[in-house]
Amino acid sequence: MVSGRNRSSGWKHAKLSGHKNEDLVCDLLKTDKAAQNRLKKIAKIEDADFVDCDSGGLHEKHILSALGGKTANKADITAKFTNGKKIGISLKKSLRGQAYLIKPETFIKGIETQYNTTIPENVKKAILLFWGPVPNIADITSKYSVNPKNTALELHKKSLTADTLKRYDESLYNALIAWFKENIYTITDFCLSKGLALCPDDSATVIWYKNMLGENDIDDMYNISDLCEKAEARKDMITYSTRNGGTTITLPFGFVEWHQGCMQFHHKHESIAKL
């Protein structure tokens, strides 16, 4: 009998193998002139040469957060150039996976702080209803949730599905999806590049799908600013899912769903490659 990994051990394996991949890719960049030139081209570095790079690896360090304290770095590898420029690389060893896991309240504060903007109150309310936790979830579902299976899921997750949110307040349902469409450039930049990083040098400029562990042979590199522009051009594809009453929102670079009281943003190589 072959034993599989449980969720916890699977996560630890993915984390460790991810760090190993970071170290291998960093070593490749240090020695491969073609890889260095490719990075320069994608990152739009002119009149400068690659000097060195470093990765967090198994000794990953947190960085200063724009909200105070420390936060995770969106860049897995930092490449340095002769003009003093630093380029952060978000390395993806898998074709899809988590891009950002963040509590709804922190997402709201992060977007407002990083981009000097104010999210409308109705949109904030819709975010907190869709991702939860909703304090009066039982009261709302008893009146507005019509599918017993979906209701059980809503009560368990303390979040409203899109169907229930629409019946509860259609204006909030419409406002949330409209805000995602209108702000998809910012959302893409926040999730893939900046996060809560206080220092601009701690942002990621490039996404590199590269696996040196033999798990796949993808080797694609993308400029994140370009992806933000492409995502904005494809904003009409942003929509609520229909499965289980709607627990995710489809995005140009992947999707965002419920997960343990957080907003879990996912990247998908297939979606990004289409952009």
C-alpha positions as MATLAB code, in Angstrom:
seq = 'MVSGRNRSSGWKHAKLSGHKNEDLVCDLLKTDKAAQNRLKKIAKIEDADFVDCDSGGLHEKHILSALGGKTANKADITAKFTNGKKIGISLKKSLRGQAYLIKPETFIKGIETQYNTTIPENVKKAILLFWGPVPNIADITSKYSVNPKNTALELHKKSLTADTLKRYDESLYNALIAWFKENIYTITDFCLSKGLALCPDDSATVIWYKNMLGENDIDDMYNISDLCEKAEARKDMITYSTRNGGTTITLPFGFVEWHQGCMQFHHKHESIAKL';
ca = [
       0.000    0.000    0.000;
       1.360    3.413   -0.990;
       0.851    6.077    1.629;
       0.105    9.618    0.459;
       0.968   12.853    2.187;
      -1.639   14.473    4.368;
      -2.378   18.177    3.899;
       0.201   19.304    6.464;
       3.075   17.141    5.268;
       2.193   17.940    1.656;
       2.440   21.652    2.391;
       5.809   21.187    4.117;
       7.119   19.157    1.166;
       5.980   21.831   -1.284;
       7.609   24.545    0.820;
      10.931   22.716    1.118;
      11.042   21.735   -2.552;
      10.155   25.323   -3.478;
      13.119   26.641   -1.504;
      15.394   24.063   -3.131;
      14.186   25.181   -6.542;
      14.903   28.820   -5.625;
      18.498   27.946   -4.758;
      18.970   26.003   -7.995;
      17.544   28.774  -10.176;
      19.665   31.347   -8.363;
      22.775   29.232   -9.040;
      21.728   29.005  -12.707;
      21.413   32.786  -12.990;
      24.875   33.282  -11.526;
      26.513   31.141  -14.218;
      24.275   31.267  -17.308;
      24.798   34.368  -19.464;
      21.767   33.564  -21.628;
      19.521   33.443  -18.542;
      20.952   36.753  -17.336;
      20.282   38.424  -20.688;
      16.793   36.967  -20.824;
      16.036   38.398  -17.385;
      17.382   41.804  -18.490;
      15.087   41.767  -21.508;
      11.946   40.742  -19.608;
      12.671   43.126  -16.731;
      13.451   45.905  -19.247;
      16.895   46.613  -17.841;
      18.966   48.785  -20.185;
      22.629   49.842  -20.029;
      23.422   47.564  -17.096;
      24.779   44.083  -16.554;
      23.866   41.312  -14.169;
      26.078   41.251  -11.079;
      24.691   38.681   -8.656;
      21.522   37.269   -7.119;
      20.386   35.760   -3.881;
      17.424   33.698   -2.754;
      15.696   33.291    0.566;
      15.904   29.529    0.230;
      15.595   27.659    3.503;
      16.585   30.856    5.324;
      13.704   32.938    3.994;
      13.429   36.268    5.816;
      10.372   38.456    6.233;
      10.478   42.101    5.164;
       9.093   45.375    6.508;
       5.351   45.735    5.987;
       3.578   48.898    4.850;
       1.094   48.192    7.662;
       3.805   47.874   10.306;
       5.698   44.810   11.485;
       6.919   42.194    9.022;
       5.399   40.450    6.005;
       6.298   37.767    3.472;
       8.315   38.825    0.430;
       6.641   38.432   -2.969;
      10.115   38.079   -4.526;
      11.807   34.693   -4.080;
      15.025   35.764   -5.810;
      16.621   39.210   -5.990;
      18.881   39.925   -8.975;
      21.354   42.807   -8.808;
      22.680   44.890  -11.709;
      25.635   47.215  -12.256;
      23.439   50.339  -12.175;
      22.323   49.484   -8.641;
      18.928   48.240   -9.813;
      17.437   45.254   -7.990;
      14.928   43.000   -9.717;
      12.665   40.753   -7.680;
      11.700   37.423   -9.219;
       8.574   35.555   -8.144;
       9.514   31.958   -8.902;
       6.779   29.423   -9.628;
       7.795   25.767   -9.752;
       4.203   24.592  -10.264;
       1.795   25.459  -13.063;
      -0.817   26.628  -10.597;
      -1.031   27.346   -6.923;
      -1.423   29.946   -4.237;
      -0.294   33.430   -5.190;
      -1.454   35.232   -2.061;
      -3.319   34.303    1.137;
      -4.593   37.306    3.054;
      -7.356   38.143    5.514;
     -10.129   40.324    4.039;
      -9.518   43.161    6.501;
      -5.782   43.128    5.728;
      -6.498   43.058    1.993;
      -8.635   46.179    2.355;
      -6.009   48.000    4.443;
      -3.228   46.821    2.140;
      -4.877   48.052   -1.056;
      -5.768   51.390    0.507;
      -2.278   51.921    1.958;
      -0.189   50.696   -0.968;
      -2.131   52.574   -3.635;
      -3.255   55.630   -1.643;
      -6.894   54.938   -2.362;
     -10.145   54.343   -0.518;
     -12.289   51.301   -1.202;
     -15.989   52.294   -1.178;
     -17.857   51.261    1.960;
     -20.337   49.104    0.050;
     -17.464   47.187   -1.557;
     -15.796   46.693    1.840;
     -19.070   45.328    3.153;
     -19.408   42.987    0.167;
     -15.825   41.729    0.647;
     -16.497   40.936    4.297;
     -19.780   39.184    3.456;
     -18.299   37.112    0.632;
     -15.117   36.073    2.445;
     -16.341   36.374    6.017;
     -16.421   35.713    8.793;
     -20.046   36.920    8.869;
     -21.170   37.283   12.544;
     -24.888   36.802   11.805;
     -24.393   34.118    9.151;
     -27.227   31.903   10.460;
     -29.742   34.753   10.337;
     -28.819   35.661    6.768;
     -28.734   32.114    5.410;
     -32.078   31.251    7.024;
     -33.697   34.004    4.966;
     -31.680   34.095    1.751;
     -29.907   30.769    1.190;
     -32.135   28.294   -0.686;
     -29.862   25.316   -1.409;
     -29.319   23.130    1.705;
     -25.898   21.974    0.485;
     -24.762   25.542   -0.115;
     -26.248   26.651    3.202;
     -24.250   24.026    5.074;
     -21.093   25.262    3.359;
     -21.892   28.889    4.190;
     -22.503   28.088    7.848;
     -19.268   26.091    8.030;
     -17.176   28.787    6.325;
     -19.124   31.749    7.781;
     -19.178   33.250    4.284;
     -21.945   33.989    1.785;
     -21.961   32.384   -1.642;
     -22.493   34.663   -4.602;
     -26.072   33.383   -4.996;
     -26.967   34.190   -1.390;
     -25.186   37.553   -1.514;
     -27.240   38.436   -4.584;
     -30.505   37.548   -2.868;
     -29.438   39.337    0.313;
     -28.405   42.554   -1.468;
     -28.030   42.600   -5.238;
     -26.407   46.035   -5.149;
     -23.535   44.628   -3.038;
     -23.243   41.607   -5.330;
     -22.911   43.913   -8.354;
     -20.626   46.399   -6.588;
     -18.083   43.737   -5.624;
     -17.637   42.309   -9.116;
     -17.634   45.826  -10.617;
     -14.874   46.895   -8.205;
     -12.753   43.873   -9.135;
     -13.151   44.761  -12.813;
     -12.363   48.429  -12.325;
      -9.324   47.706  -10.150;
      -7.893   44.526  -11.669;
      -4.611   46.282  -12.583;
      -4.089   47.190   -8.913;
      -5.266   43.783   -7.673;
      -2.910   41.960  -10.040;
       0.008   44.168   -9.002;
      -0.831   43.716   -5.306;
      -1.130   39.921   -5.492;
       1.778   39.178   -7.835;
       4.240   42.000   -7.242;
       3.905   44.302   -4.275;
       1.898   42.645   -1.527;
       2.432   44.496    1.738;
       6.099   45.300    1.058;
       7.117   48.703    2.413;
      10.250   48.994    0.289;
       9.879   49.067   -3.529;
      13.013   46.912   -3.859;
      11.118   44.109   -2.104;
       8.486   43.925   -4.864;
       8.589   41.348   -7.641;
       9.137   42.624  -11.180;
       9.111   39.275  -12.976;
       7.273   35.959  -12.673;
       9.370   32.995  -13.745;
       7.784   29.586  -14.212;
      10.885   27.452  -13.816;
      11.225   24.025  -12.201;
      14.700   22.547  -11.850;
      13.534   19.582   -9.777;
      12.319   17.555  -12.751;
       8.609   17.956  -11.990;
       7.800   19.815  -15.215;
       9.732   21.414  -18.067;
       8.068   24.824  -18.168;
      10.454   27.768  -18.538;
       8.375   30.910  -19.075;
       9.189   34.408  -17.832;
       6.781   37.366  -17.696;
       7.000   41.038  -16.780;
       4.399   41.673  -14.079;
       3.645   45.256  -15.176;
       2.836   43.899  -18.629;
       0.578   41.278  -17.034;
      -1.239   44.003  -15.102;
      -1.946   45.862  -18.342;
      -3.083   42.674  -20.073;
      -5.308   41.803  -17.108;
      -6.941   45.218  -17.303;
      -7.643   44.632  -20.984;
      -9.324   41.331  -20.089;
     -11.358   42.603  -17.141;
     -14.643   41.537  -18.751;
     -13.765   37.909  -17.995;
     -13.984   38.562  -14.239;
     -17.044   36.773  -12.909;
     -18.452   34.797  -10.001;
     -18.193   31.043  -10.305;
     -21.377   28.995  -10.400;
     -20.251   25.867   -8.536;
     -21.712   25.502   -5.014;
     -23.590   28.762   -5.439;
     -20.417   30.675   -6.268;
     -17.462   30.590   -3.863;
     -14.765   31.945   -6.196;
     -14.199   34.867   -8.536;
     -12.462   34.144  -11.838;
      -9.578   36.521  -12.560;
      -7.404   37.045  -15.657;
      -4.373   35.549  -13.863;
      -6.259   32.796  -12.007;
      -8.966   33.098   -9.375;
      -9.664   34.007   -5.743;
     -11.598   31.793   -3.348;
     -12.481   31.220    0.296;
      -9.844   29.572    2.483;
      -9.796   29.491    6.282;
     -11.316   32.934    6.680;
      -8.923   34.391    4.112;
      -8.924   35.486    0.492;
      -6.833   32.894   -1.326;
      -5.600   34.191   -4.677;
      -4.377   31.544   -7.123;
      -2.116   31.892  -10.141;
      -2.570   29.670  -13.196;
       0.132   29.350  -15.827;
      -2.501   28.651  -18.466;
      -4.318   31.908  -17.674;
      -1.134   33.983  -17.526;
       0.172   32.504  -20.772;
      -3.102   33.497  -22.474;
      -2.597   37.077  -21.283;
];
